[in-house]
Amino acid sequence: MKNLGRSLEKTISLIQDALKNSIDTVILQNYKAVNKSGRKREIDIMLITKINNIEIKIAIECKDFKSKIPVEKIEAFESKCNRIEEIYKKVFVGSNGFQIDAINAAKEFNIELFTANEITEEIISNWFSIKKLQLNILPNFIAPIMYMDAEEEDLKNLIHEFDKIVHFENLDKPVHINKLLLESIEVNKKRLWGIAIFKWMKLDDQNKFEPFPVQFRITFNNSYILTAGDKQTKLLGLDSSVYVKFIEMDVKILGGRSFKDINGRIKANSIKVQIGTNSTGEMIINSKNEESIYFTDELGKTIKLHTICTFNPESKKNN
């Protein structure tokens, strides 16, 4: 029998314990995967699970080195996985950690790194969960830049005298500027979410779930501020930023179904998940591995979602 390395042996044991109740998951050791050229490449551990016949593969490489894993091993693993279709996640386990170049390369390749002592049953279980992002808007603003109808030499005095109260010609009572900021964010939540997700995709992995600022602009009509001597100065608009934070949450899987032709052959599979309180999403994958995603709101209206942009983490550019 082949002698297992310590990292490989411990990882297999943890996987077996973490997934012992997962009847649809197969744990394959020294798995020979066929790449795009038709050659077989060995993966130390390949986890294959199915959610309503949709196959998810996780490739795991384990190395027992006396020193830290060098970047060449990370690059070799990435090259190997790149030529094997349908790998959902890549994991590298090393017995004594990783060199700094290896860590940086792993970030670029979206490879998760663990030492044999770091990996746990909980981490393994989370590999198979479906996540959704929730945006939290924090009550923390960056001081706004204001645009007023005034001469440049008067602006400094105007800003110094500004008492944070904005007057509107069609309103009896003035409004505090903080209330205006909060109301604008409430009205434009969808637009703010869109801006935030584009900025979030460009963040480094270690900062993705930390607060970050999102800039927005408010324009005004028939509004003004009062300064010394009750002088009215027209307020044209302002730029500000609010801090937001994305939270990763588990998605409840409601079930799935298969679509068959008249001969009983499966033409597509779908997974249906809960989104929010009364909304659902459904992902359908056909026999050509083409995805279609549908969203059904709380009123029962269903729409097909379309990709308007993709993000390349290597080039940090949107397409």
C-alpha positions in Angstrom: 0.0 0.0 0.0 1.3 3.5 -0.9 2.6 5.4 2.1 0.6 8.5 2.6 2.2 11.8 3.6 1.1 13.3 6.9 -0.7 16.2 5.3 -2.6 14.0 2.9 -3.5 11.4 5.5 -4.8 14.0 8.0 -6.7 15.9 5.2 -8.4 12.7 4.1 -9.4 11.8 7.6 -10.9 15.3 8.2 -12.8 15.1 4.9 -14.2 11.7 5.7 -15.4 12.9 9.1 -16.8 16.2 7.8 -18.7 14.6 4.9 -19.7 11.3 6.5 -23.4 12.3 6.2 -23.2 13.6 2.7 -24.5 10.7 0.6 -24.0 12.6 -2.7 -20.3 13.3 -2.1 -17.5 11.1 -3.4 -13.9 11.3 -2.0 -11.3 10.2 -4.5 -7.7 9.8 -3.6 -4.9 10.0 -6.3 -7.7 10.7 -8.8 -6.7 10.5 -12.5 -8.5 13.4 -14.2 -8.6 13.7 -17.9 -7.4 17.1 -19.1 -8.4 19.1 -22.2 -5.6 17.3 -24.2 -7.0 13.9 -23.2 -4.1 13.1 -20.9 -4.6 11.9 -17.3 -3.3 14.1 -14.5 -3.2 13.1 -10.9 -5.1 15.1 -8.2 -4.2 14.1 -4.6 -7.8 14.4 -3.5 -10.8 15.1 -5.7 -14.1 15.8 -4.0 -17.2 15.3 -6.2 -20.6 16.2 -5.0 -24.0 16.7 -6.7 -26.8 19.1 -6.0 -29.7 17.8 -8.1 -27.3 16.1 -10.5 -25.2 19.3 -10.9 -21.7 18.1 -10.3 -19.3 20.2 -8.2 -15.6 19.3 -8.1 -13.0 20.4 -5.6 -9.3 19.6 -6.3 -6.9 19.3 -3.3 -3.2 19.1 -3.5 -1.2 18.0 -0.4 2.6 18.3 0.0 4.8 17.3 3.0 7.8 19.5 2.7 10.3 20.2 5.5 10.5 23.8 4.4 7.7 26.1 3.1 6.0 25.3 -0.2 7.7 27.3 -3.0 5.8 29.2 -5.7 6.7 26.6 -8.4 4.4 24.1 -6.7 1.5 26.5 -6.7 2.0 27.4 -10.3 2.2 23.7 -11.3 -1.1 23.0 -9.4 -2.8 25.9 -11.1 -1.5 24.8 -14.5 -2.8 21.3 -13.9 -6.3 22.4 -12.7 -6.6 25.0 -15.5 -6.6 22.1 -18.0 -9.2 20.0 -16.2 -12.8 21.1 -16.8 -15.4 22.0 -14.2 -13.2 22.4 -11.1 -15.2 24.5 -8.8 -12.5 25.1 -6.1 -8.8 24.6 -5.7 -7.2 23.9 -2.3 -3.5 23.4 -1.5 -2.4 21.9 1.9 1.2 22.1 3.0 2.7 20.7 6.2 5.0 23.7 7.0 3.4 26.7 5.4 4.1 28.6 2.2 6.7 31.0 0.9 5.6 34.6 0.3 5.7 34.3 -3.5 3.6 31.1 -3.2 1.0 33.0 -1.1 0.8 35.9 -3.6 0.5 33.4 -6.5 -2.3 31.6 -4.8 -4.2 34.8 -4.4 -3.9 35.5 -8.1 -5.1 32.0 -9.0 -7.9 31.8 -6.4 -6.2 28.8 -4.7 -7.0 28.4 -0.9 -4.0 27.7 1.2 -3.9 25.7 4.5 -1.4 24.0 6.6 -2.3 20.6 7.8 -3.0 22.0 11.3 -5.2 24.9 10.1 -7.8 22.9 8.1 -10.9 21.8 10.0 -14.1 19.9 9.5 -16.0 23.2 9.6 -13.9 24.6 6.8 -14.4 21.5 4.7 -18.2 21.6 5.2 -18.3 25.2 4.1 -16.7 24.3 0.7 -20.1 22.9 -0.4 -22.4 25.6 0.9 -24.0 28.1 -1.4 -23.5 31.7 -0.3 -25.1 35.0 -1.0 -23.9 38.5 -0.4 -25.8 41.0 1.7 -24.9 44.7 1.7 -24.9 46.5 5.0 -25.0 50.3 4.8 -23.2 51.8 7.8 -24.2 55.1 9.4 -20.8 56.5 8.7 -20.3 59.3 6.1 -17.3 61.0 4.7 -17.7 64.8 5.0 -19.5 66.0 1.8 -18.0 68.3 -0.8 -20.7 71.0 -1.5 -21.4 72.8 -4.7 -22.9 76.3 -4.3 -23.8 79.2 -6.6 -21.2 81.6 -5.1 -17.9 83.3 -6.0 -14.8 81.3 -5.3 -13.5 83.8 -2.8 -16.7 83.5 -0.7 -16.8 79.7 -0.6 -14.5 79.3 2.4 -16.6 81.7 4.6 -19.8 80.1 3.4 -18.7 76.6 4.3 -17.4 77.8 7.7 -20.7 79.5 8.5 -22.8 76.5 7.2 -24.9 75.1 10.1 -25.7 71.8 8.2 -29.3 72.9 7.6 -30.6 73.0 4.0 -33.7 75.0 3.1 -36.1 74.2 0.3 -38.4 76.8 -1.4 -41.3 74.3 -1.5 -40.9 73.1 2.1 -42.0 74.9 5.3 -39.3 73.3 7.5 -35.6 73.1 6.7 -33.8 69.7 6.6 -30.6 68.6 8.3 -28.0 67.5 5.8 -27.5 64.1 7.5 -31.2 63.4 6.9 -30.8 64.3 3.2 -27.9 61.9 2.9 -29.8 59.0 4.6 -32.9 59.7 2.4 -30.8 59.7 -0.8 -29.2 56.4 0.1 -32.6 54.8 0.9 -34.0 55.9 -2.4 -30.9 54.8 -4.4 -30.2 51.5 -2.6 -30.2 49.4 -5.9 -27.8 51.8 -7.6 -25.5 51.9 -4.5 -25.5 48.1 -4.4 -24.4 48.0 -8.1 -21.5 50.5 -7.4 -20.5 48.7 -4.3 -20.3 45.2 -5.9 -18.0 46.5 -8.7 -15.7 48.0 -6.1 -15.9 44.9 -3.9 -14.8 42.7 -6.8 -11.5 44.6 -7.0 -10.7 44.4 -3.3 -8.0 41.9 -2.1 -9.5 38.8 -0.5 -8.4 39.9 3.0 -10.4 43.1 2.7 -13.5 41.9 1.0 -15.6 41.7 4.2 -14.2 44.9 5.8 -16.0 48.3 5.5 -15.2 50.4 2.5 -16.5 53.8 1.2 -18.8 54.2 -1.8 -19.1 57.6 -3.4 -22.4 59.1 -4.5 -23.7 62.5 -5.6 -26.9 64.4 -4.8 -28.1 67.3 -7.0 -30.6 69.9 -5.6 -33.3 72.1 -7.2 -34.7 75.2 -5.4 -32.6 74.7 -2.3 -30.3 77.1 -0.4 -28.4 77.6 2.8 -28.5 80.5 5.1 -25.4 82.2 6.3 -24.6 85.4 8.3 -27.3 88.0 8.0 -29.8 85.4 6.7 -28.1 85.6 3.3 -29.4 82.9 0.9 -26.9 81.0 -1.1 -28.1 78.5 -3.7 -27.0 74.9 -3.1 -26.5 73.0 -6.3 -25.4 69.6 -5.0 -22.9 67.6 -3.0 -20.5 64.7 -3.3 -20.2 62.3 -0.3 -19.3 58.7 0.5 -20.9 56.2 2.8 -19.2 53.2 4.3 -20.7 49.8 3.4 -19.8 46.2 4.2 -20.7 43.0 2.5 -21.7 40.0 4.6 -21.5 36.4 3.3 -24.6 34.4 4.2 -25.7 30.8 3.7 -28.4 30.3 1.1 -31.2 27.8 1.9 -31.6 25.2 -0.9 -35.3 24.6 -1.5 -34.8 21.8 -3.9 -34.1 21.0 -7.5 -35.5 19.3 -10.6 -34.4 17.7 -13.9 -35.8 18.4 -17.3 -36.0 15.4 -19.6 -36.7 14.9 -23.3 -39.3 12.4 -24.6 -36.7 9.6 -24.4 -36.1 10.3 -20.7 -32.6 11.8 -21.2 -31.8 14.7 -18.9 -31.6 17.9 -20.9 -31.0 20.3 -17.9 -30.8 20.4 -14.1 -31.8 23.2 -11.8 -31.2 24.3 -8.2 -33.8 26.5 -6.4 -32.7 28.6 -3.4 -34.3 31.0 -1.0 -33.3 34.7 -1.4 -34.5 37.0 1.4 -37.8 36.3 3.0 -40.2 35.8 0.1 -38.0 35.7 -3.0 -36.3 32.8 -4.7 -33.6 32.2 -7.3 -33.2 29.3 -9.7 -30.1 28.3 -11.6 -30.6 26.0 -14.6 -27.7 24.3 -16.3 -28.3 22.6 -19.6 -26.4 19.7 -21.2 -23.9 22.1 -22.7 -23.1 23.5 -19.3 -24.7 26.8 -20.2 -26.2 28.6 -17.2 -29.5 30.5 -16.9 -30.5 32.3 -13.7 -34.1 33.4 -12.8 -35.3 35.5 -9.9 -38.8 35.4 -8.5 -39.8 38.3 -6.3 -42.3 38.4 -3.4 -45.2 39.1 -5.8 -44.5 36.0 -7.8 -43.0 37.9 -10.8 -40.2 35.9 -12.5 -37.4 37.6 -14.5 -34.3 36.1 -16.2 -31.1 37.7 -15.1 -28.5 38.6 -17.7 -24.7 39.1 -17.3 -23.9 42.8 -17.9 -20.2 42.6 -16.8 -17.6 40.1 -15.8 -14.5 40.7 -13.7 -11.0 39.3 -14.3 -9.3 39.0 -10.9 -5.9 38.7 -12.6 -6.1 41.9 -14.7 -8.4 43.6 -12.2 -10.5 44.7 -15.2 -14.2 44.5 -16.0 -15.3 43.1 -19.3 
